[in-house]
Amino acid sequence: MASLQLDSTLLLCLLFVVSCFTIVARGFRYGRRSAQPPSPPGLPIIGNLLQFGRGRHHRTLEALARRHGPLILLRIGAVRAVVVSSAPLADAVLRTQDHVFCSRPQQYMTRGTFYGCRDVAFSAYSERWRQLRRIAVVHLLSVKRVDSFRALREEEAARFVGRVRAASGAQEDGGKRPGVNVTELIITLTYSVISRAAFGHKLGGVEPAKVLFILASSPVAQSTSHPNLGNTSLTATAAKLDIIMERTITEHEEDPGNDGEARDLLDDLLSIAKDGDQGFKLDRIDVKGLILVSEINLFCSRNAKY
């Protein structure tokens, strides 16, 4: 027993010495990096996290900027963030040097879900990204394109009113009228409009409710509340979404007619993949990435309101 206790003590001492050596070595390394902006002193591992406290973070940043200057480096755990607090520097970051700072970090989660970050949201800045952004703005997000789905929105809104009327008119056995879950009906309305605008009536034989569940449980949709989802969850979700995308694209390719309906967004992307747009062509992965990221972004932004 004494030997076991002695071994445990030695192990703890060894871990303590190694930790101290690592912290001191990293401190010397940070001190030699003169190219980095000034950084407020922080604690090991958590960095400057405790300096923010609860709420009013903008005032904390203002106080740090007055003390350390308009350009400071903060360490929030393992994440480093450069904070810009003056108009000239913000203009340099957002306009003059926009091509340097505009790319988003390509995390494992987004690489697995968005086909190696080949979508317009997480792709690195390049001429290809500029072309993808132009296609998204002109063909997917323009005012004219949104107005083309007015009849679709009116039809789904009428169905929504009908569901509310039917639910409020139903009576239970006791003669009482049950409550109406309007939130659930509004979310269903939102996704129905988004799904029909993106895919029309062709969704690879999958019910919109199932796709809604997959999107709601996707790693991207849950990234704010569950940032450390496992590899198994990510792989399974990506595989489900890819199967749906493949079936839907195949269905559109085999039957391009829309029965008098307005062309959906996937029709436009497949047309660009086939004929090109100003000399730029999309491949199949580009089409899936563009339509998938637009679906998830629309779902998350609209669902957050409810």
C-alpha positions, 0 to 999 in steps of 0.5 A, a space after each residue: 500500500 505504501 509503495 502504491 501511495 509513493 508511486 502516485 505521489 511521484 506521478 503527481 509531482 512529475 505531472 506538476 513539473 511537466 505542466 510548469 515547464 510547458 507553461 513557462 516554455 509557452 510563455 517564453 515563446 509568446 514573448 519572442 513573437 513580436 509580430 503579435 498584437 499586445 495581449 492582456 495577461 491571462 491564466 493558463 489554459 483558459 486565457 482571458 476567459 475570466 476577464 469577461 465575467 457575466 454580460 456587458 462584454 462590449 464594456 470589457 472590450 472597451 476597457 481592454 482597448 483603452 489599456 492595451 491599444 486598438 488592436 489586441 489579442 485575446 486567448 479564449 481557451 484554445 481560441 485566439 481572437 484579434 479584437 479591432 477597436 478603431 475605425 481606421 483598423 476596422 476599415 483596413 480589416 474589412 475593406 483594404 485587407 478583406 481578402 486576407 480575413 474573409 475566410 472562415 476556419 474549416 473545422 472538422 464538422 463543416 468539412 464532413 458535412 459540406 463536402 470538404 468545405 466546397 460550399 460558398 459559406 466555408 470555402 476559402 477565398 479564391 476566384 472559385 469562391 467569388 464565382 460561387 458567391 456570384 451564383 448564389 447571389 444572382 440565382 438563389 438570393 436575388 429579389 427577383 428570385 424571391 418574388 418568383 416564389 410568391 404564389 408558393 408562399 401564399 399557398 403554404 400560408 393558406 394551408 397553415 391557416 387551414 391547419 390552425 382552423 382544423 386544430 382549433 375546431 376539433 373537440 376532445 371527448 369531454 367537449 373541450 377544445 384542445 390548445 393549438 401548438 402554433 410554434 410547431 405549425 409555424 416551423 412546419 410552414 417555414 420548412 415547407 416553403 424553404 423545401 419547395 423553393 429549393 426542391 419543388 415537389 421532388 425530394 427524393 421520395 423523402 418526407 419534408 418532416 424527415 429532412 427537417 429532423 435531420 437538419 435540426 439534429 445536424 452538427 451544423 445546426 447544433 454547433 452552438 449548443 453541442 460543439 463537440 459532437 462525435 465522429 460517429 454522429 457527424 458521419 451518420 448525419 452527413 451520410 443521410 444528407 448525401 443520400 437525400 441529395 443524390 436521390 433528389 438530384 437524380 429525380 430532377 435530372 430524370 424528370 426536369 418538368 415542374 408541372 407548371 410550377 416555377 423552377 426551383 433553386 435546384 433546377 437553376 443549379 443543375 442548369 448551371 452545372 450543365 450549361 455554365 454561367 459566364 464561363 463557370 460550370 458547377 460540378 455535382 458536389 458544388 450543386 450539393 454543397 450550395 443547395 445544402 448550405 442554403 437549406 441549413 442556413 435558411 432553416 437555422 435563421 428562420 427557426 431561431 425566430 421561434 
